[in-house]
Amino acid sequence: MSEDILINVTPQETRVAVMQLGVVQDLHIERGSNRGIVSNVYLGKVMRVLPGMQSAFIDIGMERSAFLHVADIWENSRNGDAAKPIEKILYEGQALLVQVIKEPLGTKGARLSTQLSIAGRLLVYLPQEEHIGVSQRIEGEEQREILRARLQAVLPPEHKGGYIIRTVAEASAELDFAADIAYLDKLWGNLQVLAKTASAPQLLYQELDISLRVLRDFVGPATTRVLVDSRETYQRMITFAQAYNPGAAELLEHYPGERPLFDLHGVEEEIERALSKRVDLKSGGYLIIDQTEAMTTVDVNTGGFVGLRNFDDTIFKTNLEAAQVIARQLRLRNLGGIIICDFIDMDTQEHRDAVLEEFKKALARDHTRISVNGFSALGLLEMTRKRTRESLAHVLCEPCPTCQGRGEVKTAQTVCYEILREIVREARQFNAREYRILASQQVIDLFLDEESQALAMLSDFISKPISMQVETLYSQEQYDVILM
């Protein structure tokens, strides 16, 4: 299926949308003030070694120290059963070459590995390895062996290091491999020179920005065009493509139109929908997506869809459509970690198998590693999706200052009762002449109406007058009790 890639550039951020048949399938946002650091290579400094956790905190020059687990140390990953404890490998103050494998998420620092890899267009270079691997997405052992042979044919005899052949390399010739090897050798050589003279902590290699990663990682045989609305970015991409991916240069187009590119193709509306809890299905059903710290839950509902034949058929059709939409929403929202999908209960095993098969097929185009465990005994579909960067909601939104991220606010009546208890506490500690309540319009209205008797009884109880004042800027939960 053919796809278009749209790139919207402003001085503050770059946004990339992958479109198929006019529908947004994938969305990436990179801000200049908060550029991603996954794949960056640093000369770090060991700050603390924690034998009890078999981990270490590494200073890479960021606000929070990064995290290195013993399992992510290259020396251990190649020794298997002979793995050493972390305190035998690292010591405080040690300079260490590390690569970021997971963005800082929430309050957690970045996760690191000492096993380095540098991505090219067709290959991923592994300077510490010797083997040649092939992407799992390339099927057929014969085809995999052909690709290995093509790569080995252009490797210099004295060359050191291993490679992983990427999916996009399936139809590539030996000359393409040779160009990618030369590009990666140059990057690795520059990094080694920097590492010898740098003092920790220091950035040695920075991953390409999102506009250039599009040419390296996103453009494939199905791509028909890449539209860019910034002439400067377009020129940078043309220069990069001519040097490293000549085929992509032919697909690049500058969009000079007055109407914003994302408005023209309906991407802005799609971003707004991707921030909503509810996602409507074409059939009349809908999804409710809840993202929490521990996991994400997706609930499927028939809504207004009544079907044409029978109830089982209605449920089955809704679940089939939901399977497609859920897979797309996971990509759009970049949801990771544990994901629980509560499809509508199906009575037949045949229907469950068909929905699971449809779901796996829809997930197949996702570039992120996914594991689907199938339906549990409770009828829930359990899966995991690797989380390497913040979700769309965490990039674009922040917790509501009124509800503190709960999604609910206390009722005006609840706040009224809190205020009454607060006045009792204050009256027992201080001998004020008068107590004044500052609160929102809703709370004051309740005190003047339904709770007027409770307020009068309290005034009599403490033998002091109680006055009220509306604060228009206060949220429903905000209030103050002023001692006059």
C-alpha positions in Angstrom: 0.0 0.0 0.0 1.5 3.4 -1.1 2.2 6.0 1.5 3.0 9.7 1.7 5.2 11.3 4.3 4.4 14.9 5.4 6.9 17.0 7.3 5.8 20.2 9.0 8.7 22.4 10.3 8.7 25.4 12.6 11.7 26.9 14.5 10.4 25.2 17.7 9.5 21.7 16.5 9.4 19.3 13.6 6.3 17.0 13.0 6.2 14.0 10.7 3.0 12.2 9.6 2.9 9.0 7.6 -0.2 8.8 5.5 -1.9 5.8 3.8 -5.0 6.4 1.7 -5.4 9.9 3.3 -5.4 8.5 6.8 -2.6 9.2 9.4 -0.9 5.9 10.3 2.1 7.2 12.2 3.1 10.4 13.9 6.4 11.7 15.3 7.1 15.0 17.0 10.6 16.3 17.9 11.0 19.6 19.7 14.3 21.6 19.6 14.2 22.2 23.3 13.6 18.6 24.1 15.3 16.6 21.3 15.3 12.8 21.8 18.6 11.2 22.9 18.0 7.5 22.1 21.0 6.1 20.1 23.3 9.0 21.3 26.7 7.9 22.4 28.3 9.5 25.5 31.6 9.2 27.4 29.9 8.9 30.8 31.2 8.9 34.3 30.2 6.3 36.9 28.7 8.1 39.9 27.4 5.2 42.0 27.5 1.4 41.8 24.6 -0.4 43.5 25.5 -4.1 44.1 22.1 -4.7 45.6 20.3 -3.7 42.4 23.2 -4.8 40.1 23.0 -1.4 38.6 24.9 1.9 38.3 24.1 5.5 37.9 26.1 7.2 35.1 26.6 10.9 34.6 26.2 11.7 30.9 25.9 15.5 31.4 22.1 15.7 31.8 19.9 16.9 34.6 19.3 13.4 35.9 21.9 10.6 36.1 21.3 7.8 33.6 20.8 4.1 34.6 22.9 1.1 33.6 21.8 -2.4 34.5 24.3 -5.3 34.6 22.4 -7.1 31.8 23.1 -4.1 29.5 26.9 -4.4 29.9 28.5 -5.8 26.7 31.1 -7.8 28.6 28.3 -9.7 30.4 26.0 -10.1 27.4 28.7 -12.1 25.5 29.9 -14.2 28.5 26.5 -15.8 29.1 26.6 -17.9 32.3 30.0 -16.5 33.2 28.5 -13.0 33.8 30.3 -11.0 36.4 28.6 -8.9 39.2 28.5 -5.2 38.4 30.8 -4.3 41.3 33.6 -6.4 39.6 33.2 -4.5 36.3 32.6 -0.8 37.3 34.0 1.5 39.9 33.0 5.1 40.9 34.8 7.8 38.8 35.4 5.4 35.9 34.9 6.8 32.4 32.7 4.6 30.3 31.5 4.6 26.7 27.7 4.2 26.8 24.7 4.5 24.4 21.2 5.6 25.3 18.6 2.8 24.6 15.6 4.4 26.4 14.6 8.0 26.8 14.2 9.5 30.3 10.5 8.8 31.1 8.7 10.7 33.9 11.0 10.8 36.9 13.3 8.1 35.6 16.6 8.9 33.9 17.7 7.5 30.6 18.6 3.8 30.3 22.0 2.9 28.9 23.9 0.1 27.4 27.7 -0.4 26.8 26.9 -2.5 23.7 27.1 0.1 20.9 25.3 0.2 17.6 25.2 2.9 14.9 22.4 2.9 12.4 22.9 3.5 8.7 20.2 3.3 5.9 20.7 -0.4 5.1 22.8 -1.6 8.0 23.3 -1.3 11.7 27.0 -1.4 12.6 28.0 -3.3 15.8 31.7 -2.4 16.5 32.0 -4.9 19.3 30.6 -7.9 17.5 31.8 -10.1 14.6 28.6 -11.7 13.3 26.2 -10.6 10.5 22.5 -10.7 11.6 19.4 -10.1 9.4 16.2 -8.3 10.4 13.5 -10.7 11.6 11.1 -9.0 9.3 12.9 -10.4 6.3 11.4 -13.9 5.8 12.8 -17.0 4.1 16.1 -18.5 5.0 17.3 -18.5 1.4 16.7 -14.7 1.1 18.5 -14.1 4.4 21.5 -16.1 3.2 21.6 -14.2 -0.1 21.7 -10.9 1.8 24.5 -12.1 4.0 26.5 -13.2 1.0 26.0 -9.7 -0.7 27.3 -8.0 2.4 30.3 -10.3 2.9 31.3 -9.8 -0.7 32.0 -6.1 -0.2 33.5 -6.3 3.3 37.3 -5.5 3.3 39.4 -8.5 4.6 40.8 -6.4 7.5 37.4 -5.1 8.5 36.3 -5.5 12.1 32.9 -5.4 13.6 29.5 -6.9 12.9 26.3 -5.8 11.2 22.6 -6.2 11.2 20.9 -6.0 7.8 17.8 -3.9 8.0 14.5 -4.7 6.4 14.8 -1.8 3.9 17.9 -3.6 2.5 16.0 -6.6 1.1 16.2 -5.4 -2.5 19.6 -3.7 -2.2 22.7 -4.4 -4.4 26.3 -4.8 -3.3 27.2 -1.2 -4.2 24.5 0.0 -1.8 26.0 -2.0 1.0 29.5 -0.7 0.2 28.2 2.9 0.4 26.6 2.3 3.8 29.7 0.5 5.1 31.8 3.5 4.2 29.4 5.9 5.8 29.3 3.9 9.1 33.1 3.5 9.1 33.5 7.2 8.9 31.0 7.8 11.8 32.7 5.1 14.0 36.2 6.5 13.2 35.2 10.1 14.2 33.6 8.7 17.4 36.8 6.9 18.4 38.9 10.0 17.8 36.6 12.1 20.0 36.6 9.4 22.7 40.4 9.5 23.1 40.5 13.2 23.8 37.2 13.8 25.6 36.7 14.2 29.3 33.6 12.7 30.9 30.8 13.5 30.7 30.6 14.4 27.0 28.4 13.7 24.0 30.4 11.9 21.3 27.8 11.0 18.7 24.3 12.5 18.2 21.5 10.7 16.4 20.2 12.4 13.3 17.3 14.8 13.7 13.9 13.7 12.8 13.9 15.2 9.3 17.0 13.3 8.3 15.9 10.1 10.1 12.8 10.1 7.8 15.2 9.5 4.8 17.1 6.8 6.6 14.4 5.0 8.5 10.9 5.8 7.1 11.3 6.0 3.3 10.7 2.6 1.7 9.4 0.9 -1.4 5.9 2.0 -0.6 6.7 5.7 -0.2 5.4 7.7 -3.2 6.5 11.2 -2.0 7.9 13.2 0.9 6.3 16.6 1.3 8.3 19.3 3.3 6.9 22.7 4.1 10.3 24.3 4.9 12.6 25.2 2.1 15.7 25.2 4.4 14.9 21.7 5.7 14.1 20.6 2.2 17.5 21.7 1.0 19.2 19.9 3.9 17.3 16.7 3.2 18.2 16.9 -0.6 21.9 17.2 0.3 21.7 14.3 2.7 19.7 12.1 0.3 22.0 12.7 -2.6 25.0 11.6 -0.5 23.4 8.6 1.3 20.1 7.7 -0.3 19.9 8.9 -3.9 16.5 7.1 -4.5 14.9 9.2 -1.7 16.0 12.5 -3.3 13.6 11.9 -6.2 10.7 11.6 -3.8 11.3 14.9 -2.0 9.0 17.8 -2.7 8.9 21.3 -1.3 5.3 22.4 -0.3 5.0 26.1 -0.8 1.2 26.4 -0.3 -0.3 29.1 1.9 -2.6 26.7 3.6 -0.7 24.8 6.4 0.4 21.3 5.2 -1.1 19.5 8.2 -4.4 21.3 7.9 -4.7 20.4 4.2 -4.4 16.7 4.9 -6.4 16.6 8.2 -3.5 15.8 10.4 -4.3 18.5 13.0 -7.7 17.0 13.6 -6.1 13.6 13.9 -3.7 14.8 16.6 -6.7 16.3 18.6 -8.5 12.9 18.3 -5.4 11.1 19.4 -5.4 13.1 22.7 -9.0 12.1 23.5 -10.0 9.1 25.6 -12.8 8.1 23.3 -12.2 6.9 19.7 -15.3 6.4 17.5 -15.5 3.5 15.1 -17.1 3.8 11.7 -19.6 1.1 12.6 -21.0 3.2 15.5 -19.0 1.4 18.2 -16.2 3.2 20.1 -13.0 2.6 22.1 -12.1 4.1 25.5 -8.3 4.4 26.0 -6.9 5.0 29.4 -3.2 5.6 29.9 -1.8 5.2 33.4 1.7 5.0 34.9 1.6 1.2 35.1 -0.3 0.2 31.9 -2.7 1.3 29.2 -6.2 -0.2 28.9 -8.4 -0.2 25.8 -12.1 -1.0 26.2 -14.2 -1.8 23.1 -17.9 -1.0 23.1 -20.6 -1.6 20.5 -22.1 1.9 21.1 -24.8 2.6 18.5 -23.9 -0.3 16.2 -26.9 -2.8 16.2 -25.8 -4.9 13.2 -27.8 -6.6 10.5 -28.0 -10.3 11.4 -27.6 -11.3 15.0 -25.9 -10.2 18.2 -22.8 -12.5 17.8 -22.2 -11.1 14.3 -22.5 -7.5 15.6 -19.9 -8.2 18.3 -17.6 -10.0 15.9 -17.7 -7.1 13.3 -17.1 -4.5 16.0 -14.1 -6.4 17.4 -12.6 -6.8 13.9 -12.8 -3.1 13.2 -11.5 -2.3 16.7 -8.5 -4.5 16.2 -7.4 -2.4 13.2 -8.1 0.9 15.0 -6.3 -0.1 18.2 -3.2 -1.0 16.3 -3.2 2.4 14.6 -3.9 4.3 17.8 -0.9 2.5 19.6 1.3 3.9 16.8 -0.3 7.4 16.7 -0.2 7.8 20.5 3.1 5.9 20.9 1.7 3.9 23.8 4.2 1.5 25.4 4.6 -0.9 28.3 1.8 -3.3 29.3 -1.4 -2.9 27.2 -4.6 -4.6 28.1 -7.4 -4.7 25.4 -10.9 -5.6 26.6 -12.6 -6.7 23.4 -16.4 -7.4 23.6 -16.8 -11.0 24.9 -17.1 -13.5 22.1 -18.8 -16.9 22.6 -17.0 -18.8 19.9 -13.3 -19.7 19.7 -13.4 -19.2 15.9 -14.3 -15.5 16.4 -11.6 -15.0 19.0 -9.0 -16.6 16.8 -10.1 -14.4 13.8 -9.9 -11.2 15.9 -6.5 -12.2 17.3 -5.2 -12.9 13.7 -6.6 -9.6 12.4 -5.0 -7.7 15.4 -1.6 -9.3 14.8 -1.8 -8.5 11.1 -2.6 -4.8 11.9 0.3 -4.7 14.3 2.8 -6.1 11.7 3.6 -2.6 10.2 4.6 -1.2 13.6 8.4 -0.5 13.7 8.4 -1.0 17.5 9.0 -4.4 19.1 5.6 -5.9 20.2 4.7 -9.1 22.0 1.1 -10.3 21.9 0.1 -13.0 24.5 -3.4 -13.7 23.2 -6.6 -13.8 25.2 -6.4 -14.5 29.0 -8.8 -16.7 31.0 -10.8 -13.5 31.7 -11.1 -12.7 28.0 -8.6 -9.9 28.0 -6.0 -9.6 25.3 -2.6 -8.9 26.9 0.4 -7.4 25.0 3.5 -5.3 25.5 4.9 -2.6 23.2 8.5 -1.5 23.7 8.6 2.0 25.2 11.7 4.0 24.1 10.3 7.5 24.1 7.4 9.5 25.7 3.9 9.0 24.5 2.1 11.7 22.4 0.0 12.7 25.4 3.1 13.2 27.6 4.9 15.2 24.9 1.9 17.5 24.2 0.1 17.6 27.5 0.6 17.9 31.3 -1.4 16.9 34.3 -4.5 19.1 34.9 -3.6 21.6 37.7 -7.2 21.4 39.0 -7.6 17.6 39.3 -3.8 16.8 39.5 -4.2 14.2 36.8 -7.1 12.3 38.5 -9.5 13.1 35.7 -12.1 14.1 38.3 -12.7 17.1 40.7 -14.3 17.1 44.1 -17.9 18.2 44.1 -18.9 21.6 45.5 -20.6 19.9 48.4 -17.4 18.0 49.3 -15.4 21.3 49.2 -18.1 22.9 51.4 -17.7 20.3 54.1 -13.9 20.6 53.9 -14.2 24.3 54.5 -16.5 23.8 57.5 -14.0 21.4 59.1 -11.1 23.8 58.4 -13.0 26.6 60.2 -13.4 24.4 63.2 -9.7 23.6 63.3 -8.8 27.3 63.0 -11.3 28.3 65.7 -9.7 25.9 68.2 -6.2 27.3 67.6 -6.9 31.1 67.1 -9.2 33.6 68.6 -10.1 35.6 65.4 -12.7 38.3 65.3 -14.2 36.9 62.0 -13.6 34.1 59.6 -13.9 34.8 55.8 -14.2 32.1 53.2 -12.6 32.7 49.8 -13.9 30.1 47.3 -15.2 29.6 43.7 -18.7 30.7 42.6 -20.1 27.2 42.8 -19.0 26.7 46.4 -20.3 30.1 47.6 -23.6 29.5 45.8 -24.0 26.2 47.7 -23.2 27.9 51.0 -25.9 30.5 50.2 -28.5 27.9 49.3 -28.4 24.2 50.5 -25.6 24.6 53.1 -26.7 27.9 54.5 -28.1 26.2 57.6 -24.9 24.3 58.2 -22.9 27.5 58.0 -25.2 29.3 60.4 -25.0 26.4 62.9 -21.2 26.5 62.7 -21.2 30.3 63.3 -23.3 29.8 66.4 -21.0 26.9 67.6 -17.8 29.0 67.4 -19.6 32.3 68.4 -17.9 34.2 65.6 -19.3 35.6 62.3 -18.5 33.9 59.1 -18.4 35.9 55.8 -17.9 34.8 52.2 -16.2 36.1 49.1 -16.2 34.8 45.5 -12.8 34.4 43.9 -13.4 34.1 40.2 -9.9 32.7 39.5 -10.3 29.8 42.0 -11.0 26.3 40.7 -13.8 24.4 42.3 -11.4 22.6 44.7 -9.5 25.8 45.7 -10.4 27.8 48.9 -8.9 29.8 51.7 -10.1 30.6 55.2 -8.9 34.1 56.2 -8.7 35.1 59.9 -9.9 38.7 60.3 
